[in-house]
C-alpha cells in the first residue's frame, strides 16, 4: 500500500466466516507459525488422492468466498508431491479453469494462487480439486471505492509507506520452519537488522496496528527493540532459549512482535528502534492495521522521511546469550 497509490491490500484470516469449506468440515490446526496461530486444512483429503494409488477415492476439498475488491490471492501450504499439483478455480460463475501451485519443491508454505485483475466490485471465487492443500490467509486487492469497514490492511516490508534507516538489510531467502513446510514470507522478502540504533517509521490512519516478522529458533539469544507509538515508548525483548532450539520449530514466520488496539481513529506514527541483539536479528515481514478511513479515495498521504538517521551501525553482538536477558513480553496492547 504505497501512500497515494490507487490500490491497497487487505488480509483475511482463513478462519473468517466469509470462507465456506467443503464437502466435509476442514480442521483448524493451531501452530504459532501461521497467521493468527492457526491454518485451515482439509484433513479428509490429506494424502488420500495419492497419485501412486488409484484405489484411494476420498473426496477432493473445496472452498468458496465472496469479496469486494479487484483481485485475490491465497497463502498457505501446497500439497505433498505425491498429491495432485493442480486445482480448479471458478470466478463469478464463469468457466472453470485448471491451474497449478507452481511449487517446484512441494510441500511449501507460499502464495499458491493469484487471481487475474478484476473489475472493482463484488466477486465470488470457488476453488475445487484440492488434495492436502492448506489455507492460512487470503490477500484481497481493493481500489479507490471499495468500502473498508471491518477490514485489516496488510503492508509489505517493501512498501514505500515504511521508511527505513540505512542499516536495515533486504532478505529474500526461504525460511526453514523445522517440522512444518519451509517457505516464503509475504511478498517473498523481509527486512532485518541487528544493529542498535537502526530505525523504522510507519504512519497510518487506523484504530489498531500489528507488527509481524520472523523469530528464529536456530540460535540461543535475544532481540530487544523499543516500539514508540505517538510518542509513547514500549521496550520489548524476545528471548530464544535452549528449550526453543530442541523444539525443532526452526524459523517462526508470521511472528507477532507487538499489537496496539483501541486507538483513536486518526493519524498515528509508529517507530521501531533496535536496541540490542545477541545472536539474533529483528526481521520484519509485514504490518497490519485497521483503517479508520471509509475507502482508499479518502485516505490521506502520510508518507514521510525519517527525522534522523540511525545512531549506530554496530555489528551483531557475539556475547554470552544468557547475559542480561530480560523477561520475554511478546505482545503488548495499547
Secondary structure, DSSP 8 states (H G I E B T S, - for coil): --TT-S-EEEEEETTSTT-EEESS--EEEE-TTSGGGEEEE-GGGTTTTBTT-TT-----EEEEEEEEESEEEEEEE---TTB--EEEEEETT---EEEE---TTSS-EEEEEE-----SEEEEEEEEEESS-EE-EEEEEE-TTS--TT--EEEETT-TTEEE-TT-EEE---B--TTS--B--GGG-EEEE-STT-EEEEEEEEEEEEEEEEEE-SSSEEEEEEEEETTEEEEEEEEE-HHHHHTT--EEEEEEEEEE-S--SEEEEEEEEEEEEES--EEEEEEEEEE-SSSGGG--------SS--S-----B-S-TTTT----------
